[in-house]
Amino acid sequence: MSLLGLKLDEPAVAPFKVGDLVRVKPGVEKLRHVPGHKEGGFDAAGSEGKVIRVYVEENLSCTHPVKVQFSSPKNWLGHFTFDELESVE
């Protein structure tokens, strides 16, 4: 498997799966694609949502492989790295 042209010794294991509830960790850049927040951006830290896809295809080098559906402040989707999210129990 390669990632951005680098060979990995072991296959990457995604820490999240479809259906998992996750929370955005502090420190993520403000997001400008969230409805109603295009001007100043939206601070997503603490937002909770459901994983709807994890990109793990061998021929795809996603930089933000976890796709999450949120319902607050309005319905929106975001793509994140594994390190930007934590599981909600």
Jmol script that loads the backbone (N, CA, C; Angstrom):
load data "model"
ATOM      1  N   MET A   1       0.842  -1.171   0.000  1.00  0.00           N
ATOM      2  CA  MET A   1       0.000   0.000   0.000  1.00  0.00           C
ATOM      3  C   MET A   1       0.889   1.237   0.000  1.00  0.00           C
ATOM      4  N   SER A   2       0.502   2.254  -0.730  1.00  0.00           N
ATOM      5  CA  SER A   2       1.274   3.481  -0.712  1.00  0.00           C
ATOM      6  C   SER A   2       0.390   4.645  -0.285  1.00  0.00           C
ATOM      7  N   LEU A   3       1.000   5.615   0.320  1.00  0.00           N
ATOM      8  CA  LEU A   3       0.296   6.795   0.783  1.00  0.00           C
ATOM      9  C   LEU A   3       1.139   7.992   0.393  1.00  0.00           C
ATOM     10  N   LEU A   4       0.603   8.831  -0.480  1.00  0.00           N
ATOM     11  CA  LEU A   4       1.346   9.981  -0.983  1.00  0.00           C
ATOM     12  C   LEU A   4       2.707   9.571  -1.534  1.00  0.00           C
ATOM     13  N   GLY A   5       2.748   8.401  -2.196  1.00  0.00           N
ATOM     14  CA  GLY A   5       3.980   7.950  -2.805  1.00  0.00           C
ATOM     15  C   GLY A   5       4.921   7.217  -1.861  1.00  0.00           C
ATOM     16  N   LEU A   6       4.570   7.102  -0.589  1.00  0.00           N
ATOM     17  CA  LEU A   6       5.427   6.408   0.379  1.00  0.00           C
ATOM     18  C   LEU A   6       4.924   4.989   0.570  1.00  0.00           C
ATOM     19  N   LYS A   7       5.814   4.059   0.674  1.00  0.00           N
ATOM     20  CA  LYS A   7       5.438   2.674   0.935  1.00  0.00           C
ATOM     21  C   LYS A   7       5.299   2.465   2.440  1.00  0.00           C
ATOM     22  N   LEU A   8       4.236   1.791   2.816  1.00  0.00           N
ATOM     23  CA  LEU A   8       4.011   1.483   4.222  1.00  0.00           C
ATOM     24  C   LEU A   8       4.285   0.004   4.454  1.00  0.00           C
ATOM     25  N   ASP A   9       4.904  -0.315   5.568  1.00  0.00           N
ATOM     26  CA  ASP A   9       5.200  -1.709   5.880  1.00  0.00           C
ATOM     27  C   ASP A   9       3.936  -2.479   6.239  1.00  0.00           C
ATOM     28  N   GLU A  10       3.017  -1.808   6.938  1.00  0.00           N
ATOM     29  CA  GLU A  10       1.784  -2.453   7.351  1.00  0.00           C
ATOM     30  C   GLU A  10       0.603  -1.696   6.783  1.00  0.00           C
ATOM     31  N   PRO A  11      -0.490  -2.388   6.499  1.00  0.00           N
ATOM     32  CA  PRO A  11      -1.666  -1.681   6.004  1.00  0.00           C
ATOM     33  C   PRO A  11      -2.199  -0.729   7.076  1.00  0.00           C
ATOM     34  N   ALA A  12      -2.688   0.427   6.641  1.00  0.00           N
ATOM     35  CA  ALA A  12      -3.255   1.393   7.574  1.00  0.00           C
ATOM     36  C   ALA A  12      -4.561   0.832   8.130  1.00  0.00           C
ATOM     37  N   VAL A  13      -4.777   1.000   9.406  1.00  0.00           N
ATOM     38  CA  VAL A  13      -6.003   0.556  10.055  1.00  0.00           C
ATOM     39  C   VAL A  13      -6.749   1.795  10.508  1.00  0.00           C
ATOM     40  N   ALA A  14      -7.949   1.952  10.026  1.00  0.00           N
ATOM     41  CA  ALA A  14      -8.749   3.114  10.381  1.00  0.00           C
ATOM     42  C   ALA A  14      -9.272   2.957  11.807  1.00  0.00           C
ATOM     43  N   PRO A  15      -9.065   3.974  12.662  1.00  0.00           N
ATOM     44  CA  PRO A  15      -9.549   3.884  14.040  1.00  0.00           C
ATOM     45  C   PRO A  15     -11.052   4.106  14.162  1.00  0.00           C
ATOM     46  N   PHE A  16     -11.708   4.516  13.085  1.00  0.00           N
ATOM     47  CA  PHE A  16     -13.152   4.747  13.107  1.00  0.00           C
ATOM     48  C   PHE A  16     -13.801   3.932  12.001  1.00  0.00           C
ATOM     49  N   LYS A  17     -15.079   3.605  12.204  1.00  0.00           N
ATOM     50  CA  LYS A  17     -15.826   2.897  11.171  1.00  0.00           C
ATOM     51  C   LYS A  17     -17.152   3.621  10.956  1.00  0.00           C
ATOM     52  N   VAL A  18     -17.796   3.335   9.846  1.00  0.00           N
ATOM     53  CA  VAL A  18     -19.074   3.951   9.523  1.00  0.00           C
ATOM     54  C   VAL A  18     -20.057   3.696  10.667  1.00  0.00           C
ATOM     55  N   GLY A  19     -20.729   4.756  11.085  1.00  0.00           N
ATOM     56  CA  GLY A  19     -21.706   4.659  12.170  1.00  0.00           C
ATOM     57  C   GLY A  19     -21.178   5.110  13.520  1.00  0.00           C
ATOM     58  N   ASP A  20     -19.853   5.225  13.658  1.00  0.00           N
ATOM     59  CA  ASP A  20     -19.268   5.681  14.932  1.00  0.00           C
ATOM     60  C   ASP A  20     -19.634   7.133  15.201  1.00  0.00           C
ATOM     61  N   LEU A  21     -19.867   7.444  16.464  1.00  0.00           N
ATOM     62  CA  LEU A  21     -20.066   8.829  16.882  1.00  0.00           C
ATOM     63  C   LEU A  21     -18.704   9.386  17.257  1.00  0.00           C
ATOM     64  N   VAL A  22     -18.399  10.576  16.729  1.00  0.00           N
ATOM     65  CA  VAL A  22     -17.100  11.195  16.953  1.00  0.00           C
ATOM     66  C   VAL A  22     -17.256  12.660  17.352  1.00  0.00           C
ATOM     67  N   ARG A  23     -16.198  13.193  17.961  1.00  0.00           N
ATOM     68  CA  ARG A  23     -16.147  14.599  18.357  1.00  0.00           C
ATOM     69  C   ARG A  23     -14.886  15.212  17.752  1.00  0.00           C
ATOM     70  N   VAL A  24     -15.020  16.450  17.274  1.00  0.00           N
ATOM     71  CA  VAL A  24     -13.872  17.160  16.704  1.00  0.00           C
ATOM     72  C   VAL A  24     -13.012  17.679  17.857  1.00  0.00           C
ATOM     73  N   LYS A  25     -11.716  17.384  17.793  1.00  0.00           N
ATOM     74  CA  LYS A  25     -10.785  17.831  18.828  1.00  0.00           C
ATOM     75  C   LYS A  25     -10.481  19.325  18.655  1.00  0.00           C
ATOM     76  N   PRO A  26     -10.051  19.984  19.737  1.00  0.00           N
ATOM     77  CA  PRO A  26      -9.631  21.388  19.624  1.00  0.00           C
ATOM     78  C   PRO A  26      -8.413  21.513  18.706  1.00  0.00           C
ATOM     79  N   GLY A  27      -8.279  22.670  18.068  1.00  0.00           N
ATOM     80  CA  GLY A  27      -7.109  22.929  17.241  1.00  0.00           C
ATOM     81  C   GLY A  27      -7.327  22.782  15.750  1.00  0.00           C
ATOM     82  N   VAL A  28      -8.518  22.331  15.342  1.00  0.00           N
ATOM     83  CA  VAL A  28      -8.812  22.206  13.920  1.00  0.00           C
ATOM     84  C   VAL A  28      -9.079  23.613  13.367  1.00  0.00           C
ATOM     85  N   GLU A  29      -8.536  23.903  12.185  1.00  0.00           N
ATOM     86  CA  GLU A  29      -8.753  25.212  11.562  1.00  0.00           C
ATOM     87  C   GLU A  29     -10.247  25.496  11.415  1.00  0.00           C
ATOM     88  N   LYS A  30     -10.596  26.790  11.446  1.00  0.00           N
ATOM     89  CA  LYS A  30     -11.993  27.166  11.238  1.00  0.00           C
ATOM     90  C   LYS A  30     -12.433  26.737   9.847  1.00  0.00           C
ATOM     91  N   LEU A  31     -13.641  26.228   9.781  1.00  0.00           N
ATOM     92  CA  LEU A  31     -14.180  25.712   8.522  1.00  0.00           C
ATOM     93  C   LEU A  31     -15.079  26.760   7.884  1.00  0.00           C
ATOM     94  N   ARG A  32     -14.853  27.033   6.625  1.00  0.00           N
ATOM     95  CA  ARG A  32     -15.620  28.079   5.939  1.00  0.00           C
ATOM     96  C   ARG A  32     -16.759  27.518   5.082  1.00  0.00           C
ATOM     97  N   HIS A  33     -16.909  26.215   5.026  1.00  0.00           N
ATOM     98  CA  HIS A  33     -17.966  25.642   4.197  1.00  0.00           C
ATOM     99  C   HIS A  33     -19.237  25.333   4.984  1.00  0.00           C
ATOM    100  N   VAL A  34     -19.239  25.582   6.295  1.00  0.00           N
ATOM    101  CA  VAL A  34     -20.416  25.293   7.120  1.00  0.00           C
ATOM    102  C   VAL A  34     -21.469  26.372   6.861  1.00  0.00           C
ATOM    103  N   PRO A  35     -22.722  25.968   6.575  1.00  0.00           N
ATOM    104  CA  PRO A  35     -23.766  26.950   6.279  1.00  0.00           C
ATOM    105  C   PRO A  35     -23.867  28.031   7.371  1.00  0.00           C
ATOM    106  N   GLY A  36     -23.886  29.291   6.916  1.00  0.00           N
ATOM    107  CA  GLY A  36     -24.015  30.415   7.831  1.00  0.00           C
ATOM    108  C   GLY A  36     -22.697  30.891   8.420  1.00  0.00           C
ATOM    109  N   HIS A  37     -21.567  30.274   8.050  1.00  0.00           N
ATOM    110  CA  HIS A  37     -20.267  30.616   8.627  1.00  0.00           C
ATOM    111  C   HIS A  37     -19.183  30.822   7.567  1.00  0.00           C
ATOM    112  N   LYS A  38     -19.564  31.231   6.385  1.00  0.00           N
ATOM    113  CA  LYS A  38     -18.589  31.380   5.298  1.00  0.00           C
ATOM    114  C   LYS A  38     -17.642  32.560   5.529  1.00  0.00           C
ATOM    115  N   GLU A  39     -18.124  33.625   6.140  1.00  0.00           N
ATOM    116  CA  GLU A  39     -17.309  34.824   6.364  1.00  0.00           C
ATOM    117  C   GLU A  39     -16.194  34.583   7.384  1.00  0.00           C
ATOM    118  N   GLY A  40     -16.559  34.343   8.634  1.00  0.00           N
ATOM    119  CA  GLY A  40     -15.570  34.207   9.700  1.00  0.00           C
ATOM    120  C   GLY A  40     -15.114  32.794   9.965  1.00  0.00           C
ATOM    121  N   GLY A  41     -15.784  31.832   9.368  1.00  0.00           N
ATOM    122  CA  GLY A  41     -15.436  30.435   9.601  1.00  0.00           C
ATOM    123  C   GLY A  41     -16.131  29.882  10.835  1.00  0.00           C
ATOM    124  N   PHE A  42     -16.194  28.581  10.944  1.00  0.00           N
ATOM    125  CA  PHE A  42     -16.858  27.884  12.050  1.00  0.00           C
ATOM    126  C   PHE A  42     -15.827  27.099  12.841  1.00  0.00           C
ATOM    127  N   ASP A  43     -15.797  27.321  14.142  1.00  0.00           N
ATOM    128  CA  ASP A  43     -14.906  26.563  15.021  1.00  0.00           C
ATOM    129  C   ASP A  43     -15.609  25.253  15.361  1.00  0.00           C
ATOM    130  N   ALA A  44     -15.183  24.176  14.739  1.00  0.00           N
ATOM    131  CA  ALA A  44     -15.853  22.883  14.883  1.00  0.00           C
ATOM    132  C   ALA A  44     -15.445  22.117  16.143  1.00  0.00           C
ATOM    133  N   ALA A  45     -14.481  22.616  16.899  1.00  0.00           N
ATOM    134  CA  ALA A  45     -14.029  21.917  18.116  1.00  0.00           C
ATOM    135  C   ALA A  45     -15.218  21.623  19.019  1.00  0.00           C
ATOM    136  N   GLY A  46     -15.344  20.358  19.418  1.00  0.00           N
ATOM    137  CA  GLY A  46     -16.429  19.933  20.291  1.00  0.00           C
ATOM    138  C   GLY A  46     -17.670  19.476  19.550  1.00  0.00           C
ATOM    139  N   SER A  47     -17.747  19.727  18.243  1.00  0.00           N
ATOM    140  CA  SER A  47     -18.906  19.288  17.463  1.00  0.00           C
ATOM    141  C   SER A  47     -18.920  17.766  17.390  1.00  0.00           C
ATOM    142  N   GLU A  48     -20.119  17.206  17.511  1.00  0.00           N
ATOM    143  CA  GLU A  48     -20.267  15.757  17.467  1.00  0.00           C
ATOM    144  C   GLU A  48     -21.070  15.358  16.245  1.00  0.00           C
ATOM    145  N   GLY A  49     -20.644  14.282  15.607  1.00  0.00           N
ATOM    146  CA  GLY A  49     -21.333  13.795  14.426  1.00  0.00           C
ATOM    147  C   GLY A  49     -21.124  12.314  14.225  1.00  0.00           C
ATOM    148  N   LYS A  50     -21.671  11.810  13.118  1.00  0.00           N
ATOM    149  CA  LYS A  50     -21.598  10.385  12.815  1.00  0.00           C
ATOM    150  C   LYS A  50     -20.734  10.170  11.578  1.00  0.00           C
ATOM    151  N   VAL A  51     -19.825   9.198  11.675  1.00  0.00           N
ATOM    152  CA  VAL A  51     -18.973   8.836  10.540  1.00  0.00           C
ATOM    153  C   VAL A  51     -19.851   8.192   9.473  1.00  0.00           C
ATOM    154  N   ILE A  52     -19.781   8.742   8.247  1.00  0.00           N
ATOM    155  CA  ILE A  52     -20.573   8.169   7.158  1.00  0.00           C
ATOM    156  C   ILE A  52     -19.699   7.502   6.091  1.00  0.00           C
ATOM    157  N   ARG A  53     -18.380   7.748   6.146  1.00  0.00           N
ATOM    158  CA  ARG A  53     -17.466   7.059   5.231  1.00  0.00           C
ATOM    159  C   ARG A  53     -16.037   7.200   5.728  1.00  0.00           C
ATOM    160  N   VAL A  54     -15.269   6.142   5.541  1.00  0.00           N
ATOM    161  CA  VAL A  54     -13.836   6.169   5.820  1.00  0.00           C
ATOM    162  C   VAL A  54     -13.155   5.695   4.542  1.00  0.00           C
ATOM    163  N   TYR A  55     -12.348   6.575   3.957  1.00  0.00           N
ATOM    164  CA  TYR A  55     -11.667   6.270   2.704  1.00  0.00           C
ATOM    165  C   TYR A  55     -10.385   5.490   3.006  1.00  0.00           C
ATOM    166  N   VAL A  56     -10.341   4.231   2.603  1.00  0.00           N
ATOM    167  CA  VAL A  56      -9.162   3.397   2.842  1.00  0.00           C
ATOM    168  C   VAL A  56      -8.713   2.668   1.570  1.00  0.00           C
ATOM    169  N   GLU A  57      -9.179   3.141   0.415  1.00  0.00           N
ATOM    170  CA  GLU A  57      -8.807   2.515  -0.845  1.00  0.00           C
ATOM    171  C   GLU A  57      -7.303   2.615  -1.062  1.00  0.00           C
ATOM    172  N   GLU A  58      -6.712   1.562  -1.553  1.00  0.00           N
ATOM    173  CA  GLU A  58      -5.265   1.533  -1.753  1.00  0.00           C
ATOM    174  C   GLU A  58      -4.788   2.529  -2.806  1.00  0.00           C
ATOM    175  N   ASN A  59      -5.622   2.824  -3.793  1.00  0.00           N
ATOM    176  CA  ASN A  59      -5.198   3.719  -4.864  1.00  0.00           C
ATOM    177  C   ASN A  59      -5.575   5.183  -4.592  1.00  0.00           C
ATOM    178  N   LEU A  60      -6.022   5.478  -3.395  1.00  0.00           N
ATOM    179  CA  LEU A  60      -6.453   6.825  -3.047  1.00  0.00           C
ATOM    180  C   LEU A  60      -5.626   7.333  -1.876  1.00  0.00           C
ATOM    181  N   SER A  61      -5.014   8.490  -2.032  1.00  0.00           N
ATOM    182  CA  SER A  61      -4.206   9.037  -0.940  1.00  0.00           C
ATOM    183  C   SER A  61      -4.923  10.249  -0.333  1.00  0.00           C
ATOM    184  N   CYS A  62      -6.016   9.981   0.353  1.00  0.00           N
ATOM    185  CA  CYS A  62      -6.792  11.040   1.003  1.00  0.00           C
ATOM    186  C   CYS A  62      -5.981  11.665   2.130  1.00  0.00           C
ATOM    187  N   THR A  63      -6.031  12.978   2.216  1.00  0.00           N
ATOM    188  CA  THR A  63      -5.372  13.642   3.336  1.00  0.00           C
ATOM    189  C   THR A  63      -6.343  13.808   4.505  1.00  0.00           C
ATOM    190  N   HIS A  64      -7.636  13.740   4.240  1.00  0.00           N
ATOM    191  CA  HIS A  64      -8.674  13.839   5.270  1.00  0.00           C
ATOM    192  C   HIS A  64      -9.681  12.711   5.013  1.00  0.00           C
ATOM    193  N   PRO A  65      -9.355  11.475   5.427  1.00  0.00           N
ATOM    194  CA  PRO A  65     -10.110  10.302   4.999  1.00  0.00           C
ATOM    195  C   PRO A  65     -11.412  10.004   5.735  1.00  0.00           C
ATOM    196  N   VAL A  66     -11.743  10.754   6.785  1.00  0.00           N
ATOM    197  CA  VAL A  66     -12.957  10.446   7.547  1.00  0.00           C
ATOM    198  C   VAL A  66     -14.029  11.476   7.216  1.00  0.00           C
ATOM    199  N   LYS A  67     -15.142  11.015   6.655  1.00  0.00           N
ATOM    200  CA  LYS A  67     -16.258  11.894   6.296  1.00  0.00           C
ATOM    201  C   LYS A  67     -17.314  11.790   7.397  1.00  0.00           C
ATOM    202  N   VAL A  68     -17.674  12.954   7.959  1.00  0.00           N
ATOM    203  CA  VAL A  68     -18.580  12.987   9.108  1.00  0.00           C
ATOM    204  C   VAL A  68     -19.786  13.871   8.805  1.00  0.00           C
ATOM    205  N   GLN A  69     -20.974  13.403   9.190  1.00  0.00           N
ATOM    206  CA  GLN A  69     -22.224  14.159   9.052  1.00  0.00           C
ATOM    207  C   GLN A  69     -22.540  14.816  10.396  1.00  0.00           C
ATOM    208  N   PHE A  70     -22.779  16.119  10.371  1.00  0.00           N
ATOM    209  CA  PHE A  70     -23.138  16.878  11.573  1.00  0.00           C
ATOM    210  C   PHE A  70     -24.527  17.459  11.409  1.00  0.00           C
ATOM    211  N   SER A  71     -25.194  17.748  12.520  1.00  0.00           N
ATOM    212  CA  SER A  71     -26.530  18.355  12.457  1.00  0.00           C
ATOM    213  C   SER A  71     -26.570  19.723  13.143  1.00  0.00           C
ATOM    214  N   SER A  72     -25.450  20.154  13.699  1.00  0.00           N
ATOM    215  CA  SER A  72     -25.429  21.441  14.387  1.00  0.00           C
ATOM    216  C   SER A  72     -24.203  22.217  13.933  1.00  0.00           C
ATOM    217  N   PRO A  73     -24.277  23.509  13.664  1.00  0.00           N
ATOM    218  CA  PRO A  73     -25.425  24.391  13.844  1.00  0.00           C
ATOM    219  C   PRO A  73     -26.521  24.152  12.815  1.00  0.00           C
ATOM    220  N   LYS A  74     -26.191  23.599  11.666  1.00  0.00           N
ATOM    221  CA  LYS A  74     -27.128  23.136  10.647  1.00  0.00           C
ATOM    222  C   LYS A  74     -26.537  21.841  10.105  1.00  0.00           C
ATOM    223  N   ASN A  75     -27.257  21.175   9.221  1.00  0.00           N
ATOM    224  CA  ASN A  75     -26.700  19.960   8.608  1.00  0.00           C
ATOM    225  C   ASN A  75     -25.499  20.327   7.742  1.00  0.00           C
ATOM    226  N   TRP A  76     -24.374  19.619   7.971  1.00  0.00           N
ATOM    227  CA  TRP A  76     -23.172  19.842   7.162  1.00  0.00           C
ATOM    228  C   TRP A  76     -22.292  18.612   7.218  1.00  0.00           C
ATOM    229  N   LEU A  77     -21.405  18.491   6.235  1.00  0.00           N
ATOM    230  CA  LEU A  77     -20.452  17.390   6.149  1.00  0.00           C
ATOM    231  C   LEU A  77     -19.046  17.949   6.293  1.00  0.00           C
ATOM    232  N   GLY A  78     -18.168  17.150   6.870  1.00  0.00           N
ATOM    233  CA  GLY A  78     -16.771  17.546   6.976  1.00  0.00           C
ATOM    234  C   GLY A  78     -15.864  16.356   6.765  1.00  0.00           C
ATOM    235  N   HIS A  79     -14.680  16.619   6.232  1.00  0.00           N
ATOM    236  CA  HIS A  79     -13.647  15.598   6.048  1.00  0.00           C
ATOM    237  C   HIS A  79     -12.523  15.899   7.034  1.00  0.00           C
ATOM    238  N   PHE A  80     -12.084  14.880   7.780  1.00  0.00           N
ATOM    239  CA  PHE A  80     -11.098  15.066   8.839  1.00  0.00           C
ATOM    240  C   PHE A  80     -10.024  13.993   8.771  1.00  0.00           C
ATOM    241  N   THR A  81      -8.889  14.280   9.414  1.00  0.00           N
ATOM    242  CA  THR A  81      -7.860  13.264   9.598  1.00  0.00           C
ATOM    243  C   THR A  81      -8.234  12.447  10.831  1.00  0.00           C
ATOM    244  N   PHE A  82      -7.605  11.305  11.001  1.00  0.00           N
ATOM    245  CA  PHE A  82      -7.864  10.477  12.177  1.00  0.00           C
ATOM    246  C   PHE A  82      -7.499  11.214  13.462  1.00  0.00           C
ATOM    247  N   ASP A  83      -6.449  12.028  13.403  1.00  0.00           N
ATOM    248  CA  ASP A  83      -5.973  12.743  14.591  1.00  0.00           C
ATOM    249  C   ASP A  83      -6.868  13.901  15.004  1.00  0.00           C
ATOM    250  N   GLU A  84      -7.742  14.355  14.125  1.00  0.00           N
ATOM    251  CA  GLU A  84      -8.617  15.491  14.433  1.00  0.00           C
ATOM    252  C   GLU A  84      -9.903  15.082  15.126  1.00  0.00           C
ATOM    253  N   LEU A  85     -10.121  13.778  15.269  1.00  0.00           N
ATOM    254  CA  LEU A  85     -11.356  13.271  15.855  1.00  0.00           C
ATOM    255  C   LEU A  85     -11.094  12.365  17.039  1.00  0.00           C
ATOM    256  N   GLU A  86     -12.094  12.272  17.912  1.00  0.00           N
ATOM    257  CA  GLU A  86     -12.040  11.312  19.013  1.00  0.00           C
ATOM    258  C   GLU A  86     -13.409  10.635  19.111  1.00  0.00           C
ATOM    259  N   SER A  87     -13.415   9.420  19.617  1.00  0.00           N
ATOM    260  CA  SER A  87     -14.664   8.662  19.760  1.00  0.00           C
ATOM    261  C   SER A  87     -15.516   9.243  20.877  1.00  0.00           C
ATOM    262  N   VAL A  88     -16.829   9.215  20.676  1.00  0.00           N
ATOM    263  CA  VAL A  88     -17.781   9.621  21.709  1.00  0.00           C
ATOM    264  C   VAL A  88     -18.377   8.347  22.259  1.00  0.00           C
ATOM    265  N   GLU A  89     -18.331   8.209  23.551  1.00  0.00           N
ATOM    266  CA  GLU A  89     -18.854   6.978  24.165  1.00  0.00           C
ATOM    267  C   GLU A  89     -20.197   7.198  24.787  1.00  0.00           C
TER     268      GLU A  89
END
end "model"
wireframe off; spacefill off
backbone 0.3
color backbone group
